[in-house]
Amino acid sequence: MDRRTLIKGAIASAATLSSAAALASAPPANKLKAIRRAVDADFEHSLTRIKDWMRLPTVAAEKLNVEQGADYMAKLAADAGFTRVRKVATGGNPAVFGVLDAGAKRTIGLYFMYDVKQYDEPGWSSPPLEPVMFDHPMGRALRGRGACNHKGPEGTFLAAIHAFRSAGVPLPVNLVLLAEGEEEIGSPNLKNALKDAEVLAELQRTDAVFMPTGLQGLKGELAISLGAKGMIELELIASGERWDRGSVNDIHSGMKAAVDSPVWRLVEALSTLVKDGGNTPAIDGWFEHYRPLTDRQRVMLAKLNGTSTDAEVKASLGVKKWIDDLPLAEAMERMTSEPTVNIEGLVAGYTGPGGKTILPTRATAKLDFRIVPDMKAADCLAKLRAHLSKRGFDDIEIKVIGNYDPTETSERSGLVLAEQEFLRRRGIEHTITPRIAGSYPGYIYTGEPLRKPFNQFGLGFGGKAHAPDEFYLIESNNPRIAGLREATMGYAEFLYTLASIA
């Protein structure tokens, strides 16, 4: 990657955005003023709406509050003005569907999730289901499960819709909502919502789909992502019951001298999946369909890596060193481009206080696999089974929790052009990245049969998703970073930009 390549990439991006900007019309100032008055007047209601939603957790992994969570999502949609709101059967947790027909020329799809991760981790500064405001270095923030992932940002978008109605201003686009309650277990049934004829027909009408997300960084900058890695979440289970060795029950550990251990069996199986200390997948054929980054994607990453220092990124993540002591640019490239095999949990035998001298009969490893274009989840699962079987591990059970393919959206799509134009008008420093290191089920929208542009977008700031003390910034002390009011107005303005470009 040389200077000439970087310059060519920058010129191409500028030319594309300029042509889009020529098509875009500025949001009407008088209407934005009316919407802003409504946002300010409804601020406390908007904050309360998010807090109340956070108090009702739907946890798919525990089948907690499934119907209640879907009903509450439906109520939130109806209260915001969506019509034809209903639950949609998926074979798992129900999806929630609704439309908001403003009589506009363009229609935009919305992807919401109403479920959250488990919240029983130690280390919370306050009860995770009792949303509290606290002083954060960036201002006043809201703490609790779901604050930033994703009830805070989604509640912010709903606040924008309420503000349009309160101000008596028609929406510049029509909206189609599809919300799911299984995102946190890999969206195993979301695709089945498209079997509903009305849902499919309405989503086919859309010009683009996005998920409201607070994406601003520590300095107010924002990275537009063109996609996400795919994900497979599963459990590998070794047991004496399935194995012809070991014991079918826990027995005294003194018997280890004569009896095989299912726990060590699982450890051996896990060790075949990776090399380089767990940093490189070693599953047979895993990289068969791996697509390396293009020159253009490397240009994107070069620009992204210039927005923060190595020390800032490490501090924000709480890490001291990257793999192989890589420099920041190479570490970020790995995060974007490399598939991974991660052990997210190990459970075997006795885990209480002190020791308990047993030889356990069962061991479970909870894993997630991140995959990149052109890898497919189904193909990777088949490769995993074949890999284990080839090494004699047919007895290791594979229990799939959820999986989906990688997702990609074109840099030249109307959605991405609208996002760039919105940020340019706002004077917000921004870059484009090929994909995020995490995952979301965007393939539902970018793949067959919809083939729509899709990504996450929005102003706002939050952190510690999936961890204790998850938070979402409500009142910012930095004018470059949006609090609840500013993020709400951001969505309102963004809808006008989508109306003229998407």
C-alpha positions as CSV (number, residue, x, y, z in Angstrom):
1,M,0.0,0.0,0.0
2,D,1.7,3.2,-1.2
3,R,0.9,6.9,-1.3
4,R,-0.4,6.7,-4.8
5,T,-2.9,4.0,-3.9
6,L,-4.1,6.1,-0.9
7,I,-4.5,9.2,-3.0
8,K,-6.4,7.3,-5.7
9,G,-8.7,5.8,-3.1
10,A,-9.4,9.2,-1.5
11,I,-10.1,10.8,-4.9
12,A,-12.5,8.1,-5.8
13,S,-14.4,8.4,-2.5
14,A,-14.6,12.2,-2.9
15,A,-16.0,12.0,-6.4
16,T,-18.6,9.5,-5.4
17,L,-19.7,11.6,-2.4
18,S,-19.7,14.8,-4.5
19,S,-22.1,13.2,-7.0
20,A,-24.4,12.1,-4.1
21,A,-24.3,15.5,-2.4
22,A,-25.4,17.1,-5.7
23,L,-28.6,15.0,-5.4
24,A,-29.2,15.6,-1.8
25,S,-31.4,18.4,-0.6
26,A,-30.8,20.1,2.8
27,P,-33.3,19.2,5.5
28,P,-35.9,22.0,5.9
29,A,-34.7,24.3,8.6
30,N,-38.2,25.3,9.9
31,K,-39.2,21.7,10.3
32,L,-36.0,20.8,12.1
33,K,-36.6,23.6,14.5
34,A,-40.1,22.3,15.3
35,I,-38.7,18.8,15.7
36,R,-36.0,20.1,18.0
37,R,-38.5,21.8,20.2
38,A,-40.4,18.6,20.5
39,V,-37.2,16.7,21.3
40,D,-36.4,19.1,24.1
41,A,-40.0,19.0,25.4
42,D,-40.1,15.2,25.3
43,F,-36.6,14.6,26.7
44,E,-37.7,13.2,30.1
45,H,-40.3,11.0,28.5
46,S,-37.7,9.7,26.0
47,L,-35.3,8.8,28.8
48,T,-38.0,7.2,30.9
49,R,-39.1,5.1,27.8
50,I,-35.5,3.7,27.6
51,K,-35.3,3.1,31.3
52,D,-38.6,1.3,31.4
53,W,-37.6,-0.9,28.5
54,M,-34.4,-1.8,30.2
55,R,-36.3,-3.1,33.3
56,L,-37.9,-5.8,31.1
57,P,-35.0,-8.0,29.9
58,T,-35.6,-10.7,27.3
59,V,-32.7,-13.2,27.5
60,A,-33.0,-15.7,24.6
61,A,-30.4,-18.0,26.1
62,E,-32.5,-18.4,29.2
63,K,-35.9,-18.2,27.5
64,L,-36.7,-15.3,29.9
65,N,-39.6,-12.9,29.2
66,V,-39.9,-14.0,25.6
67,E,-43.6,-13.3,25.0
68,Q,-43.5,-10.3,27.4
69,G,-40.5,-8.8,25.5
70,A,-42.2,-9.2,22.1
71,D,-45.4,-7.7,23.4
72,Y,-43.5,-4.8,24.9
73,M,-41.6,-4.2,21.6
74,A,-45.0,-4.3,19.8
75,K,-46.3,-1.7,22.2
76,L,-43.3,0.6,21.7
77,A,-43.8,0.4,17.9
78,A,-47.5,1.1,18.1
79,D,-47.0,4.0,20.5
80,A,-44.5,5.5,18.0
81,G,-47.1,5.4,15.3
82,F,-46.4,2.1,13.5
83,T,-49.5,0.4,12.2
84,R,-50.3,-3.3,11.4
85,V,-48.1,-4.1,14.3
86,R,-48.0,-7.8,15.2
87,K,-45.9,-10.6,16.4
88,V,-44.5,-12.9,13.7
89,A,-43.9,-16.6,14.3
90,T,-40.4,-17.7,13.5
91,G,-40.1,-21.1,15.2
92,G,-38.2,-19.4,18.0
93,N,-38.8,-16.2,19.8
94,P,-41.3,-14.1,17.8
95,A,-40.3,-11.3,15.6
96,V,-42.3,-8.0,15.7
97,F,-43.4,-6.3,12.5
98,G,-44.9,-2.9,11.8
99,V,-45.1,-0.2,9.1
100,L,-45.3,3.5,9.2
101,D,-46.7,4.9,6.0
102,A,-46.0,8.6,5.7
103,G,-47.0,8.7,2.0
104,A,-43.4,9.4,1.1
105,K,-41.6,8.4,-2.1
106,R,-39.0,6.3,-0.4
107,T,-39.2,3.5,2.2
108,I,-36.5,2.6,4.7
109,G,-36.3,-0.6,6.7
110,L,-35.4,-0.8,10.4
111,Y,-33.8,-3.8,12.1
112,F,-34.3,-3.8,15.9
113,M,-33.4,-6.4,18.6
114,Y,-35.5,-6.6,21.8
115,D,-33.3,-9.1,23.6
116,V,-30.3,-8.5,25.7
117,K,-27.3,-10.6,27.0
118,Q,-27.4,-12.2,30.4
119,Y,-26.9,-9.8,33.3
120,D,-25.7,-12.0,36.2
121,E,-22.0,-11.2,35.8
122,P,-20.2,-10.1,39.0
123,G,-18.8,-6.6,39.0
124,W,-21.8,-4.4,38.5
125,S,-21.7,-1.0,40.3
126,S,-25.5,-1.0,40.5
127,P,-28.2,-3.6,39.9
128,P,-28.2,-4.3,36.1
129,L,-32.0,-4.1,35.9
130,E,-32.3,-0.9,37.8
131,P,-31.2,1.8,35.3
132,V,-29.3,4.6,37.0
133,M,-27.8,7.8,35.9
134,F,-24.2,8.3,36.9
135,D,-21.3,10.7,36.3
136,H,-19.1,9.5,33.4
137,P,-15.9,11.3,32.2
138,M,-17.9,12.2,29.1
139,G,-21.0,13.5,30.9
140,R,-24.1,12.0,32.5
141,A,-24.7,8.4,31.4
142,L,-27.3,5.7,31.9
143,R,-26.1,2.4,33.3
144,G,-27.8,-1.0,33.1
145,R,-28.2,-4.0,30.9
146,G,-29.3,-3.0,27.4
147,A,-28.2,0.6,27.8
148,C,-26.1,0.7,24.6
149,N,-26.9,-2.8,23.2
150,H,-29.3,-1.9,21.9
151,K,-32.2,-0.4,23.8
152,G,-30.6,3.0,24.2
153,P,-29.9,3.7,20.5
154,E,-33.2,2.1,19.5
155,G,-35.1,4.1,22.1
156,T,-33.3,7.2,20.7
157,F,-34.6,6.5,17.2
158,L,-38.1,6.0,18.6
159,A,-37.8,9.4,20.3
160,A,-37.1,10.9,16.9
161,I,-40.3,9.3,15.5
162,H,-42.3,10.7,18.5
163,A,-40.8,14.1,17.9
164,F,-42.0,14.2,14.3
165,R,-45.5,13.5,15.4
166,S,-45.4,15.9,18.3
167,A,-44.1,18.6,16.0
168,G,-46.8,17.9,13.4
169,V,-44.1,17.2,10.8
170,P,-44.6,14.3,8.4
171,L,-41.8,11.8,8.2
172,P,-39.8,12.2,5.0
173,V,-39.7,8.4,4.4
174,N,-41.9,5.5,5.1
175,L,-40.6,2.9,7.6
176,V,-40.8,-0.9,7.8
177,L,-39.8,-2.4,11.2
178,L,-38.7,-5.9,11.9
179,A,-37.5,-6.6,15.4
180,E,-36.2,-9.9,16.7
181,G,-35.7,-11.5,20.1
182,E,-32.8,-13.8,19.4
183,E,-29.9,-11.6,18.3
184,E,-27.9,-12.5,21.3
185,I,-27.9,-16.2,20.5
186,G,-27.0,-15.8,16.8
187,S,-30.5,-15.1,15.3
188,P,-31.2,-18.7,14.6
189,N,-34.8,-18.1,13.4
190,L,-34.9,-14.5,12.1
191,K,-34.8,-15.8,8.5
192,N,-38.1,-17.5,9.0
193,A,-39.8,-14.2,9.5
194,L,-39.4,-13.7,5.7
195,K,-41.7,-16.7,5.1
196,D,-44.5,-14.3,6.2
197,A,-45.9,-12.9,3.0
198,E,-46.6,-9.5,4.4
199,V,-43.2,-9.1,6.0
200,L,-41.4,-10.1,2.8
201,A,-43.5,-7.8,0.6
202,E,-43.0,-4.8,2.8
203,L,-39.3,-5.3,3.2
204,Q,-39.0,-5.8,-0.6
205,R,-40.4,-2.2,-1.0
206,T,-37.5,-0.7,1.0
207,D,-34.6,1.1,-0.5
208,A,-32.3,0.2,2.4
209,V,-32.3,-1.1,5.9
210,F,-30.3,0.0,9.0
211,M,-30.0,-0.6,12.7
212,P,-29.9,2.4,15.0
213,T,-26.6,2.3,16.8
214,G,-24.6,4.8,18.8
215,L,-21.3,4.6,16.8
216,Q,-19.3,7.7,17.9
217,G,-15.8,7.2,19.3
218,L,-13.9,8.9,22.1
219,K,-13.3,12.1,20.0
220,G,-16.7,12.1,18.4
221,E,-15.5,10.4,15.2
222,L,-17.5,7.8,13.5
223,A,-16.7,4.8,11.3
224,I,-19.2,3.7,8.7
225,S,-19.1,0.0,8.5
226,L,-19.8,-1.8,5.2
227,G,-20.6,-5.1,6.9
228,A,-19.8,-7.6,9.6
229,K,-18.3,-11.0,10.1
230,G,-20.6,-13.9,10.2
231,M,-20.9,-16.0,13.3
232,I,-21.4,-19.5,14.5
233,E,-22.1,-20.0,18.2
234,L,-22.1,-23.6,19.5
235,E,-21.2,-26.0,22.3
236,L,-18.8,-28.9,22.0
237,I,-19.7,-31.5,24.6
238,A,-17.7,-34.5,25.7
239,S,-19.4,-37.1,28.0
240,G,-18.9,-40.6,29.2
241,E,-22.4,-41.3,28.0
242,R,-21.5,-40.8,24.4
243,W,-17.9,-42.0,24.6
244,D,-17.1,-45.7,25.0
245,R,-14.5,-44.7,27.6
246,G,-14.8,-42.8,30.9
247,S,-17.7,-43.2,33.3
248,V,-21.4,-42.4,32.8
249,N,-21.4,-40.8,36.3
250,D,-19.0,-38.6,38.2
251,I,-16.6,-40.9,40.2
252,H,-13.9,-40.4,42.7
253,S,-10.7,-38.8,41.2
254,G,-8.6,-41.6,42.6
255,M,-10.0,-43.7,39.7
256,K,-8.2,-41.5,37.2
257,A,-5.3,-43.9,37.2
258,A,-7.5,-46.5,35.6
259,V,-10.4,-44.5,33.9
260,D,-10.3,-42.1,31.0
261,S,-11.5,-38.5,31.5
262,P,-14.1,-36.9,29.2
263,V,-12.7,-33.5,30.3
264,W,-9.3,-34.2,29.0
265,R,-11.0,-35.7,25.9
266,L,-12.6,-32.3,25.2
267,V,-9.3,-30.5,25.9
268,E,-7.6,-32.7,23.3
269,A,-10.3,-32.0,20.7
270,L,-10.2,-28.3,21.3
271,S,-6.4,-28.2,20.8
272,T,-6.8,-29.5,17.3
273,L,-9.0,-26.6,16.2
274,V,-6.3,-23.9,16.5
275,K,-2.6,-23.2,16.3
276,D,-0.3,-20.3,17.3
277,G,-1.6,-20.3,20.8
278,G,-5.2,-20.2,19.7
279,N,-4.7,-17.3,17.3
280,T,-5.1,-19.1,14.0
281,P,-7.9,-21.6,13.1
282,A,-6.5,-25.0,12.1
283,I,-9.7,-26.7,11.1
284,D,-9.3,-28.7,7.9
285,G,-10.3,-26.6,4.8
286,W,-11.3,-23.6,7.0
287,F,-9.7,-21.1,4.6
288,E,-10.9,-22.7,1.4
289,H,-13.3,-19.8,0.7
290,Y,-11.5,-17.1,2.6
291,R,-11.4,-13.8,0.7
292,P,-8.5,-11.5,1.6
293,L,-8.9,-7.7,1.8
294,T,-8.9,-5.8,-1.5
295,D,-6.6,-2.8,-2.1
296,R,-9.5,-0.5,-1.6
297,Q,-10.4,-2.1,1.7
298,R,-6.8,-1.6,2.9
299,V,-7.0,2.1,2.0
300,M,-10.1,2.3,4.2
301,L,-8.3,0.7,7.1
302,A,-5.3,3.0,6.6
303,K,-7.6,6.0,7.1
304,L,-9.4,4.4,10.0
305,N,-6.1,3.6,11.8
306,G,-5.1,7.3,11.8
307,T,-8.1,8.4,14.0
308,S,-6.7,7.0,17.3
309,T,-3.4,6.2,18.8
310,D,-2.3,2.7,19.8
311,A,-2.3,3.7,23.4
312,E,-5.9,5.1,23.2
313,V,-7.3,2.0,21.5
314,K,-5.6,-0.3,24.0
315,A,-6.8,1.7,27.0
316,S,-10.4,1.7,25.7
317,L,-10.3,-2.1,25.4
318,G,-8.3,-2.7,28.6
319,V,-5.5,-4.7,26.8
320,K,-1.8,-4.3,27.1
321,K,-0.5,-6.0,24.0
322,W,-1.8,-7.1,20.6
323,I,-1.2,-10.6,19.3
324,D,2.5,-11.1,18.4
325,D,3.1,-7.6,19.7
326,L,1.8,-6.2,16.4
327,P,1.5,-2.5,15.7
328,L,-2.0,-1.0,15.8
329,A,-2.5,-1.0,12.0
330,E,-1.7,-4.7,11.7
331,A,-3.8,-5.6,14.7
332,M,-6.8,-3.7,13.3
333,E,-6.3,-5.4,10.0
334,R,-6.5,-8.8,11.7
335,M,-9.6,-7.8,13.5
336,T,-11.3,-6.8,10.2
337,S,-10.0,-9.6,8.0
338,E,-9.3,-12.8,10.0
339,P,-11.7,-15.6,10.9
340,T,-11.4,-16.6,14.6
341,V,-12.1,-19.6,16.9
342,N,-12.9,-18.3,20.4
343,I,-13.6,-20.2,23.6
344,E,-16.2,-18.1,25.4
345,G,-16.8,-20.5,28.2
346,L,-15.6,-23.8,29.7
347,V,-17.7,-25.8,32.1
348,A,-16.7,-29.1,33.7
349,G,-17.0,-30.8,37.0
350,Y,-17.1,-29.0,40.3
351,T,-16.7,-25.2,40.3
352,G,-17.7,-24.3,43.8
353,P,-15.6,-23.2,46.8
354,G,-12.5,-25.4,47.5
355,G,-11.9,-28.7,45.8
356,K,-14.0,-31.8,45.2
357,T,-12.0,-34.8,44.2
358,I,-14.1,-36.2,41.3
359,L,-13.5,-37.4,37.8
360,P,-16.3,-35.6,35.9
361,T,-18.3,-37.4,33.3
362,R,-19.2,-34.3,31.2
363,A,-17.4,-31.2,29.9
364,T,-18.8,-28.4,27.7
365,A,-16.9,-25.8,25.8
366,K,-18.9,-22.8,24.5
367,L,-17.3,-21.4,21.4
368,D,-18.0,-18.7,18.8
369,F,-16.5,-18.7,15.4
370,R,-16.3,-15.4,13.4
371,I,-16.2,-16.0,9.6
372,V,-15.5,-13.6,6.7
373,P,-16.5,-13.4,3.1
374,D,-16.8,-15.8,1.2
375,M,-17.1,-18.3,4.0
376,K,-20.6,-19.7,4.8
377,A,-21.8,-20.9,8.1
378,A,-23.3,-24.2,6.9
379,D,-20.1,-25.1,5.1
380,C,-18.0,-24.2,8.1
381,L,-20.1,-26.4,10.4
382,A,-19.7,-29.3,8.0
383,K,-15.9,-28.7,8.0
384,L,-15.8,-28.7,11.8
385,R,-17.7,-32.0,12.0
386,A,-15.4,-33.6,9.4
387,H,-12.3,-32.3,11.2
388,L,-13.3,-33.8,14.5
389,S,-14.4,-37.1,12.9
390,K,-11.1,-37.4,11.0
391,R,-9.3,-37.3,14.3
392,G,-11.5,-39.8,16.0
393,F,-13.7,-37.4,17.9
394,D,-17.1,-38.6,16.6
395,D,-18.3,-38.8,20.2
396,I,-17.9,-35.1,20.7
397,E,-21.4,-33.6,20.4
398,I,-21.8,-30.4,18.4
399,K,-24.8,-28.4,19.7
400,V,-25.4,-25.3,17.5
401,I,-26.9,-22.3,19.2
402,G,-27.1,-19.9,16.3
403,N,-25.3,-19.0,13.1
404,Y,-25.3,-16.7,10.1
405,D,-23.2,-15.7,7.2
406,P,-21.0,-12.6,6.8
407,T,-22.7,-9.5,5.4
408,E,-21.5,-6.8,2.9
409,T,-22.9,-3.6,1.6
410,S,-21.4,-1.6,-1.3
411,E,-19.6,1.6,-0.6
412,R,-21.5,3.2,-3.5
413,S,-25.0,2.2,-2.2
414,G,-27.4,5.0,-1.5
415,L,-27.4,4.1,2.2
416,V,-23.7,4.6,2.6
417,L,-23.7,7.7,0.5
418,A,-26.5,9.1,2.6
419,E,-24.5,8.4,5.8
420,Q,-21.5,10.1,4.4
421,E,-23.5,13.2,3.3
422,F,-25.2,13.4,6.7
423,L,-21.9,13.3,8.5
424,R,-20.3,15.8,6.1
425,R,-23.1,18.3,6.8
426,R,-22.7,17.8,10.5
427,G,-18.9,18.3,10.3
428,I,-18.3,15.0,11.9
429,E,-15.0,13.3,11.2
430,H,-15.6,9.9,9.7
431,T,-14.1,7.0,7.9
432,I,-15.3,3.8,6.2
433,T,-14.3,0.4,7.3
434,P,-14.9,-2.9,5.4
435,R,-16.5,-4.6,8.3
436,I,-16.7,-4.7,12.1
437,A,-14.9,-7.4,14.1
438,G,-18.2,-8.4,15.6
439,S,-21.3,-9.8,14.0
440,Y,-25.0,-9.0,13.3
441,P,-27.5,-10.8,11.1
442,G,-27.2,-8.4,8.2
443,Y,-27.1,-11.2,5.7
444,I,-30.9,-11.5,6.1
445,Y,-31.2,-8.2,4.3
446,T,-28.1,-8.2,2.0
447,G,-28.6,-11.8,0.9
448,E,-31.4,-13.5,-1.0
449,P,-34.2,-12.7,-1.5
450,L,-34.0,-9.1,-0.4
451,R,-30.6,-7.9,-1.5
452,K,-30.9,-4.6,0.2
453,P,-28.1,-2.3,1.6
454,F,-27.8,-2.8,5.3
455,N,-25.6,-1.6,8.2
456,Q,-25.6,0.0,11.6
457,F,-25.7,3.8,11.9
458,G,-26.3,6.6,14.4
459,L,-24.8,9.2,16.6
460,G,-24.3,8.7,20.3
461,F,-21.8,6.9,22.5
462,G,-21.9,3.9,24.8
463,G,-19.8,1.1,26.0
464,K,-19.3,-2.2,27.9
465,A,-21.8,-4.1,25.9
466,H,-22.1,-7.7,27.2
467,A,-20.2,-6.7,30.3
468,P,-20.8,-5.3,33.8
469,D,-21.6,-1.5,33.9
470,E,-22.9,-1.3,30.3
471,F,-23.7,2.4,29.7
472,Y,-25.2,4.9,27.2
473,L,-24.3,8.6,27.2
474,I,-27.4,10.8,27.9
475,E,-25.9,14.3,28.5
476,S,-22.5,14.9,26.8
477,N,-19.9,17.4,28.1
478,N,-18.2,17.2,24.7
479,P,-19.9,19.1,21.9
480,R,-18.5,16.7,19.4
481,I,-20.2,13.7,21.0
482,A,-24.0,13.4,20.9
483,G,-26.1,12.9,24.0
484,L,-29.7,11.7,23.9
485,R,-31.1,15.0,22.5
486,E,-28.4,15.4,19.8
487,A,-28.6,11.7,18.8
488,T,-32.3,12.0,18.5
489,M,-32.0,15.0,16.2
490,G,-29.3,13.1,14.3
491,Y,-31.8,10.4,13.4
492,A,-34.4,13.0,12.4
493,E,-31.9,14.7,10.0
494,F,-30.6,11.4,8.7
495,L,-34.1,10.4,7.6
496,Y,-34.3,13.6,5.5
497,T,-30.9,12.6,3.9
498,L,-32.1,9.1,3.2
499,A,-35.2,10.6,1.5
500,S,-33.0,12.4,-1.0
501,I,-30.3,9.8,-1.6
502,A,-31.2,6.3,-0.6
